[in-house]
Amino acid sequence: MKNLSKKDLLLVGLMLFSLFFGAGNLIFPPFLGQSAGTKVWVAMATFFITAVGFPILGVISVAKSGGLAKLAKRVNPVFAGIFTVLIYLSIGPCLGIPRAGSLPFEMVVAPYLPQGISKTLAMLLFTFIFFSIAYWLSLSPTKLVDRMGKVLTPSLLILILVMFIGSLFKPLGSYGAASGEYMTSPLVKGFLEGYLTMDTIAALNFGIVIALAIKSKGVKDEKVVVSTTIKAGIIAGSLLILIYSMLAHLGSTCGGRFGSTANGAQTLTNVTTYIFGKPGAVLLAVIFTLACLTTSVGLITSCSQYFTTLTDKMSYKSWVRILALSSMILANMGLTKILAISVPVLNAIYPMAIMLIVLAMLDNLFKESSIVYSLTILFTGVVSIVDSLGQVGIKLGFVTNLCSELPLYAEGLGWVAPAVFGMLLGISVKIIKEKLVNNKAFENANV
């Protein structure tokens, strides 16, 4: 039974960290810190649950289950197909890729546009160039993106560390006051903000990648693969918590000095400009742009490869073309609007992803029972979808009114009680069915 060496384990842990830590992960902790102000650490405590805890558990659960498709099929084959497509659409052309295209514009171009220059026109030109390069690179993916990632991710981390140390020598000021929902419900708000990283749904795809990476090192025993995945997850999770804490601190002190901004990219720009001046902000912006480009190429490539498996009528290059063009169009909505749209979408998908992970981690209790998985996801999904529709102004009459009576529904966590109820109901039905089968078998044996 072979185990990974400490060196290989560290490398796998760093690989998992780099899969999670994209350019988008930079903007949410500082924005949370800016908005939460003095209540930042209360909010961060629950932010860590959905932005770190569940993503790591997601990787482990998929590794245990042998892939997302096998895990989702425990619910239902139809659900598995629809849910997988929704995940790829979310992390790809509908949210993830457009966000990666609009982020660098907010940091590189928007703060330095001369007066009289149309921001709309500048953004159209920027995203056209950005996605043209992404399209060209995605047509023939090579090791370029991986190599750039190995340079860019450490560079980003070093810059964050330098910014944090710089803020100690040149303090931005004290923490600002909490605003919005952070004033009254920092715990719930922090939990929901963790959805925006999209790492939990991305983890459902990363799990099999990490398992294969471990097996490529010569580890064959499945139990060792899972235990190694857990250790790698602890390494990656610890790094994420450390980096997120630094960024949240910077955002909180930035809010105290500069007040509120529209998004985390602007918050981070304010921090770097204050500490290092324009040269520091430009350096961060360049690295940030390259990181977003590699993220976009990786997502366009992986999504295009997946969608080619769904139909023979569309080639890989056709999907690359479609995803690059649609992402460019959506990116022109602007980062703030993209984030606003992403909230209801992620509120619909995230609870089901969370419960799928919970079920996988507790699977020893019910042994892949379809009834347990189906009822849990059914009750979770109905409430999360109704809640998300309500956030965009679509009411379903009696159904919406009924759901609104659930505990924590107003706070965005109305799905929790139905999820627990669905799981317990499924377990009860499973036990009853097994007893009926055993009793019938006993009766037949005595005839």
Order of alpha helices (4+ residues) and beta strands (2+ residues): alpha-alpha-alpha-alpha-alpha-alpha-alpha-alpha-alpha-alpha-alpha-alpha-alpha-alpha-alpha-alpha-alpha-alpha
